Amino acid sequence: MSAPRGELSLRTLAMPADTNPNGDIFGGWLLSQMDIAGGLAAKDCSGHRVATVAIESMCFHKPVKVGDVVCCHTEIIKIGRTSMRIKIEVWTKGYPCPDRFKVTEGIFTYVAIDDEGNAVPVKGG
């Protein structure tokens, strides 16, 4: 079995209020969790506020079920002058089965910004 890549940036529980009409967790909810995790990683990397500017790719592998523990792992794959590309993998662990599964992954781009929303240099970028 493969393992998550990157740092654990967000861990939460999939709840009934987050389901789609099929009873699975709504993809938009999962996307928002990924964006939060990526934003936290980008803020730590840049030392500034950040804004999401692109989702380059995203692929759903398996559905997420109510009660699954949802773990978002982030890996910074490129730091530019003002931007950061971050790969985000989402893994779940359900009960009673203790196995972990990669359910989705994507590449998100964030830009470091100042209080007025202007792009600013990333530390070390």
Backbone as CSV, one residue per row, in Angstrom:
resi,resn,N_x,N_y,N_z,CA_x,CA_y,CA_z,C_x,C_y,C_z
1,MET,0.852,-1.184,0.000,0.000,0.000,0.000,0.892,1.240,0.000
2,SER,0.571,2.225,-0.806,1.347,3.454,-0.822,0.996,4.306,0.395
3,ALA,1.778,5.346,0.593,1.590,6.223,1.753,1.443,7.665,1.274
4,PRO,0.821,8.504,2.092,0.675,9.911,1.722,2.031,10.585,1.545
5,ARG,2.084,11.513,0.593,3.280,12.331,0.398,3.021,13.707,0.969
6,GLY,4.053,14.293,1.540,3.937,15.641,2.070,3.535,15.651,3.533
7,GLU,3.295,16.861,4.015,2.945,17.076,5.422,1.439,17.023,5.625
8,LEU,1.039,16.491,6.764,-0.376,16.535,7.132,-0.707,17.980,7.478
9,SER,-1.566,18.611,6.669,-1.904,20.018,6.870,-3.298,20.223,7.430
10,LEU,-4.179,19.224,7.256,-5.550,19.358,7.735,-6.125,17.978,7.965
11,ARG,-6.834,17.835,9.071,-7.505,16.571,9.388,-8.892,16.908,9.911
12,THR,-9.905,16.277,9.319,-11.275,16.564,9.723,-12.124,15.311,9.542
13,LEU,-13.372,15.413,9.940,-14.300,14.287,9.877,-15.410,14.597,8.889
14,ALA,-15.686,13.666,7.976,-16.777,13.832,7.016,-18.110,13.610,7.728
15,MET,-18.968,14.599,7.655,-20.236,14.581,8.399,-21.447,14.484,7.458
16,PRO,-22.594,14.063,7.970,-23.793,13.914,7.136,-24.206,15.196,6.392
17,ALA,-23.981,16.346,6.984,-24.370,17.606,6.336,-23.558,17.886,5.075
18,ASP,-22.468,17.145,4.869,-21.578,17.379,3.735,-21.832,16.430,2.565
19,THR,-22.969,15.746,2.564,-23.237,14.741,1.533,-23.959,15.311,0.314
20,ASN,-23.793,14.592,-0.804,-24.531,14.892,-2.019,-25.804,14.030,-2.038
21,PRO,-26.653,14.138,-3.055,-27.892,13.343,-3.074,-27.675,11.818,-3.070
22,ASN,-26.465,11.363,-3.421,-26.173,9.923,-3.402,-25.734,9.424,-2.037
23,GLY,-25.560,10.341,-1.089,-25.130,9.953,0.249,-23.629,9.940,0.438
24,ASP,-22.877,10.252,-0.632,-21.429,10.377,-0.513,-21.093,11.836,-0.185
25,ILE,-19.865,12.048,0.264,-19.447,13.411,0.572,-19.349,14.210,-0.727
26,PHE,-19.921,15.410,-0.712,-19.984,16.308,-1.854,-18.569,16.719,-2.280
27,GLY,-18.278,16.618,-3.576,-16.957,16.961,-4.096,-16.548,18.389,-3.793
28,GLY,-17.508,19.303,-3.785,-17.206,20.698,-3.479,-16.718,20.890,-2.055
29,TRP,-17.265,20.106,-1.129,-16.805,20.169,0.267,-15.357,19.693,0.340
30,LEU,-15.073,18.603,-0.358,-13.719,18.058,-0.357,-12.740,19.059,-0.984
31,LEU,-13.145,19.697,-2.069,-12.328,20.720,-2.713,-12.027,21.859,-1.738
32,SER,-13.017,22.271,-0.962,-12.794,23.364,-0.007,-11.813,22.954,1.090
33,GLN,-11.857,21.700,1.521,-10.901,21.227,2.527,-9.487,21.245,1.954
34,MET,-9.358,20.846,0.689,-8.054,20.874,0.024,-7.533,22.305,-0.078
35,ASP,-8.408,23.235,-0.415,-8.003,24.631,-0.558,-7.566,25.211,0.789
36,ILE,-8.253,24.846,1.852,-7.854,25.298,3.194,-6.467,24.745,3.527
37,ALA,-6.262,23.446,3.302,-4.969,22.822,3.604,-3.854,23.464,2.784
38,GLY,-4.096,23.660,1.494,-3.094,24.284,0.637,-2.805,25.715,1.043
39,GLY,-3.851,26.430,1.430,-3.675,27.814,1.886,-2.837,27.899,3.150
40,LEU,-3.041,26.956,4.058,-2.228,26.925,5.279,-0.755,26.678,4.938
41,ALA,-0.504,25.723,4.044,0.872,25.425,3.647,1.504,26.615,2.931
42,ALA,0.746,27.274,2.063,1.266,28.427,1.322,1.555,29.598,2.262
43,LYS,0.693,29.811,3.238,0.910,30.890,4.207,2.163,30.615,5.024
44,ASP,2.338,29.366,5.462,3.554,29.008,6.201,4.801,29.221,5.358
45,CYS,4.722,28.863,4.091,5.865,28.983,3.182,6.202,30.450,2.900
46,SER,5.190,31.260,2.656,5.411,32.634,2.204,5.563,33.639,3.330
47,GLY,4.951,33.339,4.479,4.947,34.312,5.567,3.953,35.445,5.339
48,HIS,3.033,35.263,4.384,2.049,36.297,4.039,0.659,35.680,3.887
49,ARG,-0.319,36.566,3.768,-1.640,36.118,3.330,-1.473,35.532,1.938
50,VAL,-2.381,34.662,1.563,-2.305,34.074,0.223,-3.690,34.066,-0.416
51,ALA,-3.680,33.995,-1.726,-4.921,33.853,-2.494,-4.752,32.679,-3.447
52,THR,-5.796,31.887,-3.580,-5.793,30.791,-4.546,-5.996,31.399,-5.925
53,VAL,-5.102,31.066,-6.860,-5.237,31.620,-8.209,-5.515,30.562,-9.260
54,ALA,-5.241,29.291,-8.958,-5.496,28.249,-9.951,-5.564,26.878,-9.299
55,ILE,-6.384,26.049,-9.900,-6.380,24.619,-9.611,-6.027,23.975,-10.933
56,GLU,-4.791,23.530,-11.017,-4.251,23.044,-12.275,-4.851,21.702,-12.668
57,SER,-5.008,20.839,-11.711,-5.588,19.532,-11.996,-6.178,18.972,-10.723
58,MET,-7.164,18.124,-10.898,-7.765,17.461,-9.752,-8.393,16.178,-10.258
59,CYS,-8.221,15.122,-9.491,-8.727,13.824,-9.896,-9.338,13.124,-8.686
60,PHE,-10.589,12.691,-8.816,-11.245,11.931,-7.756,-11.029,10.446,-8.033
61,HIS,-10.503,9.725,-7.033,-10.239,8.298,-7.180,-11.309,7.425,-6.539
62,LYS,-11.795,7.834,-5.371,-12.782,7.049,-4.619,-13.734,8.010,-3.903
63,PRO,-14.954,7.572,-3.647,-15.862,8.427,-2.875,-15.464,8.460,-1.400
64,VAL,-15.838,9.544,-0.750,-15.636,9.693,0.690,-16.980,9.437,1.360
65,LYS,-16.959,8.676,2.416,-18.188,8.296,3.125,-18.335,9.083,4.423
66,VAL,-19.554,9.236,4.863,-19.826,9.856,6.160,-19.082,9.054,7.230
67,GLY,-18.407,9.761,8.112,-17.655,9.127,9.189,-16.198,8.885,8.862
68,ASP,-15.806,9.055,7.588,-14.396,8.902,7.238,-13.585,10.044,7.842
69,VAL,-12.379,9.730,8.297,-11.431,10.764,8.697,-10.733,11.208,7.419
70,VAL,-10.795,12.496,7.140,-10.250,13.074,5.910,-8.944,13.788,6.254
71,CYS,-7.855,13.367,5.620,-6.527,13.932,5.877,-5.973,14.539,4.599
72,CYS,-5.660,15.833,4.642,-5.088,16.535,3.491,-3.592,16.709,3.707
73,HIS,-2.818,16.146,2.795,-1.359,16.222,2.846,-0.880,17.160,1.750
74,THR,0.036,18.059,2.088,0.514,19.058,1.133,2.013,18.917,0.898
75,GLU,2.389,19.164,-0.347,3.800,19.125,-0.729,4.050,20.296,-1.675
76,ILE,4.924,21.201,-1.278,5.247,22.342,-2.131,6.146,21.844,-3.247
77,ILE,5.683,22.002,-4.484,6.454,21.478,-5.606,7.195,22.563,-6.384
78,LYS,6.796,23.832,-6.193,7.540,24.920,-6.844,7.253,26.227,-6.120
79,ILE,8.315,26.981,-5.894,8.176,28.326,-5.323,8.683,29.300,-6.364
80,GLY,7.807,30.212,-6.776,8.189,31.264,-7.715,8.472,32.547,-6.956
81,ARG,8.511,33.651,-7.679,8.778,34.936,-7.018,7.661,35.310,-6.065
82,THR,6.399,35.165,-6.521,5.255,35.503,-5.666,4.283,34.333,-5.490
83,SER,4.546,33.222,-6.162,3.580,32.121,-6.160,4.181,30.809,-5.668
84,MET,3.292,29.905,-5.315,3.657,28.567,-4.868,2.707,27.565,-5.493
85,ARG,3.267,26.487,-6.079,2.462,25.372,-6.587,2.527,24.279,-5.532
86,ILE,1.367,23.796,-5.135,1.298,22.819,-4.047,0.480,21.619,-4.490
87,LYS,1.084,20.440,-4.366,0.338,19.204,-4.619,-0.375,18.833,-3.329
88,ILE,-1.640,18.517,-3.460,-2.451,18.153,-2.301,-3.041,16.773,-2.541
89,GLU,-2.796,15.877,-1.608,-3.381,14.539,-1.630,-4.348,14.428,-0.468
90,VAL,-5.494,13.818,-0.726,-6.465,13.575,0.347,-6.575,12.077,0.547
91,TRP,-6.354,11.667,1.766,-6.445,10.266,2.166,-7.540,10.143,3.207
92,THR,-8.240,9.024,3.182,-9.267,8.788,4.195,-8.995,7.493,4.938
93,LYS,-9.547,7.448,6.111,-9.510,6.242,6.926,-10.913,6.075,7.483
94,GLY,-11.516,4.950,7.177,-12.883,4.714,7.628,-12.933,3.694,8.748
95,TYR,-14.098,3.517,9.274,-14.294,2.542,10.352,-15.420,1.623,9.957
96,PRO,-15.344,0.353,10.190,-14.364,-0.313,11.055,-13.055,-0.650,10.351
97,CYS,-12.938,-0.430,9.050,-11.720,-0.772,8.302,-10.641,0.286,8.574
98,PRO,-9.491,-0.114,9.093,-8.438,0.863,9.424,-7.561,1.251,8.240
99,ASP,-7.807,0.690,7.045,-6.967,0.994,5.882,-7.152,2.436,5.426
100,ARG,-6.058,3.015,4.916,-6.102,4.363,4.356,-6.184,4.266,2.835
101,PHE,-6.927,5.207,2.239,-7.075,5.239,0.791,-6.890,6.665,0.292
102,LYS,-6.157,6.808,-0.845,-6.081,8.119,-1.481,-7.370,8.305,-2.265
103,VAL,-8.113,9.360,-1.941,-9.407,9.572,-2.581,-9.373,10.660,-3.645
104,THR,-8.456,11.600,-3.522,-8.335,12.648,-4.525,-6.971,13.306,-4.406
105,GLU,-6.587,14.007,-5.459,-5.338,14.762,-5.453,-5.459,15.885,-6.467
106,GLY,-4.661,16.894,-6.275,-4.675,18.009,-7.203,-3.487,18.915,-6.996
107,ILE,-3.285,19.828,-7.933,-2.226,20.818,-7.833,-2.872,22.193,-7.800
108,PHE,-2.583,22.935,-6.747,-3.168,24.251,-6.516,-2.048,25.293,-6.567
109,THR,-2.355,26.481,-7.069,-1.391,27.577,-7.091,-1.922,28.714,-6.233
110,TYR,-1.053,29.224,-5.375,-1.377,30.329,-4.469,-0.395,31.461,-4.728
111,VAL,-0.848,32.699,-4.509,0.012,33.870,-4.611,0.035,34.554,-3.259
112,ALA,1.233,34.940,-2.828,1.384,35.705,-1.590,0.900,37.127,-1.848
113,ILE,0.117,37.670,-0.916,-0.439,39.022,-1.097,-0.273,39.852,0.169
114,ASP,-0.300,41.169,-0.018,-0.270,42.086,1.113,-1.697,42.420,1.539
115,ASP,-1.839,43.345,2.468,-3.167,43.684,2.993,-4.086,44.322,1.962
116,GLU,-3.514,44.866,0.886,-4.320,45.461,-0.184,-4.599,44.474,-1.320
117,GLY,-4.099,43.255,-1.198,-4.315,42.242,-2.217,-3.301,42.242,-3.343
118,ASN,-2.217,42.978,-3.176,-1.156,43.027,-4.188,-0.163,41.885,-3.967
119,ALA,0.318,41.287,-5.061,1.295,40.221,-4.953,2.583,40.723,-4.320
120,VAL,3.137,39.892,-3.438,4.400,40.210,-2.773,5.341,39.015,-2.898
121,PRO,6.650,39.266,-2.821,7.611,38.165,-2.951,7.475,37.139,-1.823
122,VAL,7.671,35.882,-2.198,7.696,34.786,-1.246,9.079,34.733,-0.636
123,LYS,9.154,34.506,0.680,10.470,34.361,1.312,11.210,33.211,0.618
124,GLY,12.409,33.479,0.179,13.210,32.435,-0.460,12.800,32.119,-1.878
125,GLY,11.808,32.851,-2.432,11.335,32.552,-3.779,12.090,33.240,-4.864
